[in-house]
Amino acid sequence: MGKKVKCLVCGAVFEEGVDVCPVCGVGPENFEPVDTVDSDFAKDTDEKFLIIGGGPAGRSAAAAIRERNKEAVITIITMEDELPYNRPMLTKALLADHSDNALAIEAADWYEKNRIFVMKGTKALSIDTTAKEVKVELSDGSMGLTVYDKLVYAPGAFCFVAPIKGAELEHVMTVRNISDTVRIREIVKERGVRNVVCIGGGVMGLEGASTMNDEDFNVTVLETSGALLHRQLDDRASSMLRKIAESKGVNIITEAKIKEITGDAVVLEDGRACPAELVLMSTGMRPYIQLAEDAGIEVDRWVVVDEHMRTSAGSVYAAGDCAVFNGQPQAFWAQAEATGYVAGANAAGDDLVYEPIGSALVMHAFGTAVFALGTNGKDPDRTFRCEYELDEAAGTYSARYYDESDPDILVGAILVGDLSAMPELMTQIPV
Ligand SMILES: Cc1cc2nc3c(=O)[nH]c(=O)nc-3n(C[C@H](O)[C@H](O)[C@H](O)COP(=O)(O)OP(=O)(O)OC[C@H]3O[C@@H](n4cnc5c(N)ncnc54)[C@H](O)[C@@H]3O)c2cc1C
C-alpha cells in the first residue's frame, strides 16, 4: 500500500500522489503526510461483524475491525452496485462516466486482501437487535437473513425532494449516487437538454450548476432565500459569489417562489418561466434513521451515539451521515470516515473516543473558490466584530469574525477567491 496524506482542509485521508483532494478539491499545498500506525489492540475472534452501508463510514469501520481482528467475518451490505466511492466528486464531475470504479476509495483487491465481503445491490430491510439478525433483500430480489455479533449502522442519508408540483417528473433529478449521474447523462441525451434549472443555492446545487455551466448548458439557479450559501456566508461574500456566477453566464434568482415544474420549465409564482429540460434538485439531505428507529434504537432526527459511537442498543454502533453526537450531526466526509473508524474499532473491542472534527465549507465553482468556517456573523443572539478586506476587481474577499464578548478569539472566517489563509484559519477556529 502507498503512503497516505491527509487533507488539512476537509480531513480526508488518501493515497499520496494525487493533484487535488478527491473530497474537497484543494491542491497538494494543503496535504500533509500521515503516519498510519497499526493499532496496539488485537483480539482475534470468530465473531461476525455486519456493516449496513457501503460509504466512507462503513468502509472505515471495516478497516478498523480488520486491523484489530484478523479472523472475524466482516460483511458490508450496500444498496448500491459499487464499492464505497468518493461521493463528493459526483456534483464536481456530474457528466463524467464513473462506471469504471475511478471514484472508488479502495480498489477491489483491498477488500479481497482484507477479506471484507461487500454485498452489493443488497438492501437491509429490518434489524432485530434481540436475535441479532438483519433481514435483507438481495440483488436478485430474493429475501435473506444475515446474523451478526456486532452491527455498525452506517446507511448515510438521502436527498430530500421539496414538495413542489411536478417534482415527480422524470427529468427532475437529485444527486446522491453514481446511478443518479448515469440517469442524468441519459436524460441529457434523450431530451436534448440545453437548459438546466438547479433548485437550491447551497453547496451541492451550486457545484452542480457550475459543472453544467462549464459544459455550456444554459443554467438557472433558483434559491428560496435572499442569498447564495446564506447559512455559511455573510452578505458581502454571497453577493460577490453571485456576481462571479453571473459573470460566467449563470442566471440566479433569489427569493424564488416556485409554483410548479412542467415538462419544459420551472414556473415561478410571479409568472416567470425558466426553461428546463433537466431540473437538478438540491434541497437538503435526510439521514436514514427508519431501520434504527423501527429496531427501537434511540433517534433524535439522527441516530444518537455516544463518544464511542455506541447506540442505545447493545452491540450496535452507528456512524456517518446518519449519526448525531453531542447534538452535532456528522454529515461531512471526514466526519464519516472518523466516526466509522471509531465505531469499527470499538465494535472490535477497542476503546477509542471520537475527537470531534470541524465542518468547513470548501467549494470550487464558477472559476472561484469559497471557504467558510464557524460563524458568518448572522446569529441574532450574539454581537460580532468583523474585520474584512474586499477587492471586487480581483474577486477576493476575506472576513474574520470575533465575538464581542471575547474579542481576541476568532469564531468564524470566510474567504472568496484566495484561499491561501485557509490552513492557518483551520487551526485558529475552535471546532
Ligand atoms: C453530491 C455530494 C457532494 C458532497 N460533497 C462533499 C464535500 O465536498 N465535502 C464533504 O465533506 N462532504 C461532502 N458530501 C457529503 C459526504 O459525501 C457524506 O458526508 C458521506 O458520504 C457520508 O458517508 P456515509 O458513509 O455516512 O454515507 P454514504 O456515503 O451515504 O454511504 C451510505 C451507503 O449506504 C447505502 N444504504 C443506505 N441504506 C441502506 C440499506 N437499507 N441497506 C443497504 N445499504 C444502504 C447507501 O445507498 C450508501 O451507498 C457530499 C455529498 C454528496 C451527495
The ligand as an SDF file (V2000), in Angstrom:
LIG
                    3D

 53 58  0  0  0  0  0  0  0  0999 V2000
  -23.0380   15.2620   -4.2730 C   0  0  0  0  0  0  0  0  0  0  0  0
  -22.3860   15.2970   -2.9290 C   0  0  0  0  0  0  0  0  0  0  0  0
  -21.2890   16.1290   -2.7020 C   0  0  0  0  0  0  0  0  0  0  0  0
  -20.6780   16.1510   -1.4470 C   0  0  0  0  0  0  0  0  0  0  0  0
  -19.5940   16.9700   -1.2610 N   0  0  0  0  0  0  0  0  0  0  0  0
  -18.9550   16.9610   -0.0670 C   0  0  0  0  0  0  0  0  0  0  0  0
  -17.7770   17.7270    0.1440 C   0  0  0  0  0  0  0  0  0  0  0  0
  -17.3380   18.4650   -0.7460 O   0  0  0  0  0  0  0  0  0  0  0  0
  -17.1540   17.6450    1.3680 N   0  0  0  0  0  0  0  0  0  0  0  0
  -17.6250   16.8350    2.3670 C   0  0  0  0  0  0  0  0  0  0  0  0
  -17.0150   16.7720    3.4390 O   0  0  0  0  0  0  0  0  0  0  0  0
  -18.7560   16.0970    2.1940 N   0  0  0  0  0  0  0  0  0  0  0  0
  -19.4140   16.1290    1.0040 C   0  0  0  0  0  0  0  0  0  0  0  0
  -20.5410   15.3680    0.8280 N   0  0  0  0  0  0  0  0  0  0  0  0
  -21.0480   14.5910    1.9710 C   0  0  0  0  0  0  0  0  0  0  0  0
  -20.3320   13.2340    2.0810 C   0  0  0  0  0  0  0  0  0  0  0  0
  -20.3400   12.5810    0.8450 O   0  0  0  0  0  0  0  0  0  0  0  0
  -21.0320   12.4190    3.1420 C   0  0  0  0  0  0  0  0  0  0  0  0
  -20.8600   13.0760    4.3790 O   0  0  0  0  0  0  0  0  0  0  0  0
  -20.5010   10.9870    3.2420 C   0  0  0  0  0  0  0  0  0  0  0  0
  -20.6020   10.3080    2.0190 O   0  0  0  0  0  0  0  0  0  0  0  0
  -21.2770   10.2280    4.3040 C   0  0  0  0  0  0  0  0  0  0  0  0
  -20.7690    8.9450    4.3940 O   0  0  0  0  0  0  0  0  0  0  0  0
  -21.6580    7.7410    4.9850 P   0  0  0  0  0  0  0  0  0  0  0  0
  -20.7750    6.5410    4.9100 O   0  0  0  0  0  0  0  0  0  0  0  0
  -22.2460    8.1270    6.2780 O   0  0  0  0  0  0  0  0  0  0  0  0
  -22.8850    7.5940    3.9800 O   0  0  0  0  0  0  0  0  0  0  0  0
  -22.9440    7.3890    2.4250 P   0  0  0  0  0  0  0  0  0  0  0  0
  -21.7410    7.8710    1.7420 O   0  0  0  0  0  0  0  0  0  0  0  0
  -24.2660    7.9250    2.0070 O   0  0  0  0  0  0  0  0  0  0  0  0
  -22.9580    5.8070    2.2710 O   0  0  0  0  0  0  0  0  0  0  0  0
  -24.0400    5.0310    2.7780 C   0  0  0  0  0  0  0  0  0  0  0  0
  -24.3090    3.8850    1.8400 C   0  0  0  0  0  0  0  0  0  0  0  0
  -25.2850    3.0330    2.4470 O   0  0  0  0  0  0  0  0  0  0  0  0
  -26.2790    2.6970    1.4920 C   0  0  0  0  0  0  0  0  0  0  0  0
  -27.5300    2.3510    2.1700 N   0  0  0  0  0  0  0  0  0  0  0  0
  -28.4820    3.1820    2.6520 C   0  0  0  0  0  0  0  0  0  0  0  0
  -29.4910    2.4830    3.1920 N   0  0  0  0  0  0  0  0  0  0  0  0
  -29.1750    1.1800    3.0460 C   0  0  0  0  0  0  0  0  0  0  0  0
  -29.8500   -0.0360    3.3640 C   0  0  0  0  0  0  0  0  0  0  0  0
  -31.0520   -0.0460    3.9850 N   0  0  0  0  0  0  0  0  0  0  0  0
  -29.2560   -1.1980    3.0310 N   0  0  0  0  0  0  0  0  0  0  0  0
  -28.0550   -1.2130    2.4070 C   0  0  0  0  0  0  0  0  0  0  0  0
  -27.3770   -0.0950    2.0670 N   0  0  0  0  0  0  0  0  0  0  0  0
  -27.9380    1.0900    2.3940 C   0  0  0  0  0  0  0  0  0  0  0  0
  -26.3830    3.9410    0.6450 C   0  0  0  0  0  0  0  0  0  0  0  0
  -27.0030    3.6500   -0.5840 O   0  0  0  0  0  0  0  0  0  0  0  0
  -24.9060    4.3080    0.5070 C   0  0  0  0  0  0  0  0  0  0  0  0
  -24.2990    3.5760   -0.5290 O   0  0  0  0  0  0  0  0  0  0  0  0
  -21.1780   15.3350   -0.4130 C   0  0  0  0  0  0  0  0  0  0  0  0
  -22.3020   14.5090   -0.6390 C   0  0  0  0  0  0  0  0  0  0  0  0
  -22.8930   14.4870   -1.8820 C   0  0  0  0  0  0  0  0  0  0  0  0
  -24.0930   13.5910   -2.1070 C   0  0  0  0  0  0  0  0  0  0  0  0
  1  2  1  0
  2  3  1  0
  2 52  2  0
  3  4  2  0
  4  5  1  0
  4 50  1  0
  5  6  2  0
  6  7  1  0
  6 13  1  0
  7  8  2  0
  7  9  1  0
  9 10  1  0
 10 11  2  0
 10 12  1  0
 12 13  2  0
 13 14  1  0
 14 15  1  0
 14 50  1  0
 15 16  1  0
 16 17  1  0
 16 18  1  0
 18 19  1  0
 18 20  1  0
 20 21  1  0
 20 22  1  0
 22 23  1  0
 23 24  1  0
 24 25  2  0
 24 26  1  0
 24 27  1  0
 27 28  1  0
 28 29  2  0
 28 30  1  0
 28 31  1  0
 31 32  1  0
 32 33  1  0
 33 34  1  0
 33 48  1  0
 34 35  1  0
 35 36  1  0
 35 46  1  0
 36 37  1  0
 36 45  1  0
 37 38  2  0
 38 39  1  0
 39 40  1  0
 39 45  2  0
 40 41  1  0
 40 42  2  0
 42 43  1  0
 43 44  2  0
 44 45  1  0
 46 47  1  0
 46 48  1  0
 48 49  1  0
 50 51  2  0
 51 52  1  0
 52 53  1  0
M  END
$$$$
